[in-house]
Amino acid sequence: MKKIDLKSMVVGLVIGIVGVYIAIFSKPEIKPATISQKKVIAAPAAGEIKSAAINNGKVYFNGNEIKLKNPLVTIVKNDSSEAQLYMPMSELLEYMQFKVELNSKDSSVYLTMNGQNSLKNVDVKPDFSKNEIDSKAIEIIQKTGNWGYIEAYIPDMSVHGIKRAVEIYNSKHINVSEHKKASDYIKK
């Protein structure tokens, strides 16, 4: 399995969201299209897209399959014989703890991490049990692999939860110099 560069993926996702947004709201003439005997969806006849089809492929992030609500789409452009794969970016970005907002006035896309500038600003509510806090932090580290996203949870996590989060983090980072030690985060 190829290693995916997160920055490239996010940039690609943003470009795709904008492209899909423009395609949806530009009201092009629609014509049917076919591609390799798969179920066909309509494609704009604006001269750029030859065909588009639903793709039943799967998407994995840090080794975990993302269960998508919307399908992947394979598109072939008129000037190319190679198909390109388009993904539902807002779903993928939300899975990675981003908030996605589309502004129809200027066709812009605004991304914020969990609806804020940084997940470090997350307040852990005192009415959560340690199990709930552990579960939330472990879910975030499994999805993103980003330690900074769970730092706000660490003071309220159990020893077992911290150890599990460190274990997951380390499994997602091949470079040993990036590895964490649970003992650095456990209250003494």
Legacy VTK file of the C-alpha trace (Angstrom):
# vtk DataFile Version 3.0
C-alpha trace
ASCII
DATASET POLYDATA
POINTS 188 float
0.000 0.000 0.000
1.379 3.426 -0.956
2.066 5.986 1.752
-0.186 9.036 1.335
1.108 12.561 1.952
-1.553 14.258 4.134
-0.816 17.764 2.822
-1.195 16.630 -0.785
-4.390 14.805 0.088
-5.923 17.856 1.810
-4.941 20.146 -1.095
-6.419 17.650 -3.545
-9.574 17.403 -1.481
-9.973 21.196 -1.369
-9.506 21.439 -5.140
-12.036 18.647 -5.621
-14.625 20.299 -3.332
-14.332 23.535 -5.268
-14.562 21.661 -8.582
-17.621 19.690 -7.504
-19.207 22.840 -6.091
-18.671 24.693 -9.387
-19.924 21.716 -11.384
-23.103 21.498 -9.301
-23.988 25.186 -9.294
-22.906 26.146 -12.842
-26.007 24.365 -14.291
-24.344 22.767 -17.333
-26.212 20.869 -20.015
-26.379 17.210 -18.940
-25.817 14.197 -21.192
-25.488 10.513 -20.250
-22.072 8.889 -20.338
-20.601 5.425 -20.005
-17.333 3.998 -18.724
-16.126 0.404 -18.623
-19.580 -1.157 -18.243
-20.217 0.346 -14.810
-23.415 2.096 -13.789
-23.427 5.515 -15.432
-24.141 8.917 -13.956
-24.818 12.112 -15.893
-21.849 14.253 -16.890
-21.726 17.881 -18.064
-21.439 18.352 -21.826
-19.292 21.433 -21.405
-16.687 19.818 -23.647
-14.380 18.803 -20.824
-15.850 15.584 -19.427
-16.403 12.608 -21.713
-17.837 10.222 -19.126
-18.356 9.669 -15.422
-19.204 6.536 -13.456
-19.687 5.462 -9.869
-16.620 3.664 -8.529
-17.100 1.055 -5.791
-13.510 1.345 -4.538
-12.664 1.777 -0.861
-10.793 4.593 0.880
-8.331 3.975 3.716
-6.847 6.568 6.053
-3.920 5.452 8.221
-4.879 1.847 7.505
-8.523 2.268 8.577
-11.316 2.026 6.005
-13.513 5.111 5.824
-17.172 4.199 5.390
-18.362 6.754 2.843
-21.992 7.813 2.516
-21.386 9.083 -1.025
-19.633 7.034 -3.714
-16.314 7.636 -5.418
-16.650 8.839 -9.001
-14.387 7.993 -11.943
-14.239 10.680 -14.649
-12.689 10.560 -18.115
-12.046 13.889 -19.820
-12.350 14.399 -23.582
-8.654 15.152 -24.028
-7.440 12.151 -21.989
-7.857 8.410 -22.091
-6.940 8.015 -18.407
-9.688 8.074 -15.798
-9.418 10.266 -12.702
-10.902 9.344 -9.337
-12.925 11.927 -7.399
-13.783 11.481 -3.733
-16.457 13.110 -1.542
-14.051 15.552 0.081
-16.342 17.009 2.702
-16.876 13.497 4.120
-13.160 12.765 4.133
-12.270 16.094 5.725
-14.964 15.682 8.385
-13.571 12.209 9.100
-10.192 13.890 9.683
-11.824 16.279 12.196
-12.207 19.291 9.854
-15.304 21.464 9.632
-16.176 22.178 5.974
-18.193 25.266 5.031
-19.126 26.182 1.461
-19.789 29.842 0.663
-22.113 29.991 -2.355
-21.651 33.754 -2.790
-18.003 33.564 -3.815
-17.663 29.786 -4.408
-15.112 29.464 -1.611
-14.514 26.617 0.818
-13.585 27.257 4.460
-11.848 24.532 6.447
-11.329 24.665 10.186
-10.138 21.958 12.487
-13.129 20.676 14.476
-14.854 24.030 13.972
-11.976 25.890 15.614
-8.526 27.153 14.715
-6.951 24.248 16.597
-8.114 21.207 18.487
-5.837 22.344 21.318
-8.673 24.739 22.203
-11.102 21.876 22.881
-12.555 21.958 26.370
-12.969 18.540 27.942
-16.232 18.673 29.841
-15.986 17.534 33.474
-19.213 15.506 33.197
-17.515 13.028 30.852
-16.260 9.848 32.431
-12.658 8.782 31.855
-13.948 6.006 29.574
-15.749 8.541 27.357
-12.696 10.815 27.238
-10.430 7.847 26.479
-12.791 6.683 23.728
-12.958 10.126 22.111
-9.167 10.619 22.197
-8.515 7.102 20.870
-11.036 7.621 18.065
-9.322 10.889 17.078
-5.803 9.414 17.156
-6.973 6.395 15.119
-8.536 8.627 12.477
-5.883 11.320 12.246
-2.641 10.015 13.750
-2.069 13.595 14.969
-1.013 13.867 18.630
-1.832 17.586 18.793
-5.497 16.785 18.253
-5.736 14.860 21.558
-3.509 16.961 23.813
-6.532 18.667 25.419
-7.895 15.248 26.445
-4.696 13.854 28.007
-4.999 15.445 31.503
-8.406 13.763 31.924
-7.534 10.384 30.410
-6.929 7.170 32.324
-3.482 5.556 32.390
-4.788 2.761 30.160
-6.263 5.307 27.701
-2.983 7.206 27.465
-1.029 3.993 26.903
-3.471 2.947 24.154
-3.308 6.378 22.471
0.511 6.291 22.521
0.482 2.761 21.101
-1.813 3.813 18.226
0.200 6.984 17.569
3.475 5.044 17.432
1.969 2.437 15.095
1.076 5.207 12.637
4.537 6.794 12.650
7.345 4.739 11.135
10.078 7.182 12.167
11.148 6.073 15.674
12.291 9.609 16.512
8.610 10.676 16.376
7.465 7.976 18.824
5.900 8.967 22.137
6.313 7.443 25.603
3.192 7.002 27.706
5.191 7.746 30.873
5.720 11.327 29.615
1.960 11.948 29.757
0.862 9.983 32.822
0.414 12.078 35.978
2.822 11.073 38.683
LINES 1 189
188 0 1 2 3 4 5 6 7 8 9 10 11 12 13 14 15 16 17 18 19 20 21 22 23 24 25 26 27 28 29 30 31 32 33 34 35 36 37 38 39 40 41 42 43 44 45 46 47 48 49 50 51 52 53 54 55 56 57 58 59 60 61 62 63 64 65 66 67 68 69 70 71 72 73 74 75 76 77 78 79 80 81 82 83 84 85 86 87 88 89 90 91 92 93 94 95 96 97 98 99 100 101 102 103 104 105 106 107 108 109 110 111 112 113 114 115 116 117 118 119 120 121 122 123 124 125 126 127 128 129 130 131 132 133 134 135 136 137 138 139 140 141 142 143 144 145 146 147 148 149 150 151 152 153 154 155 156 157 158 159 160 161 162 163 164 165 166 167 168 169 170 171 172 173 174 175 176 177 178 179 180 181 182 183 184 185 186 187
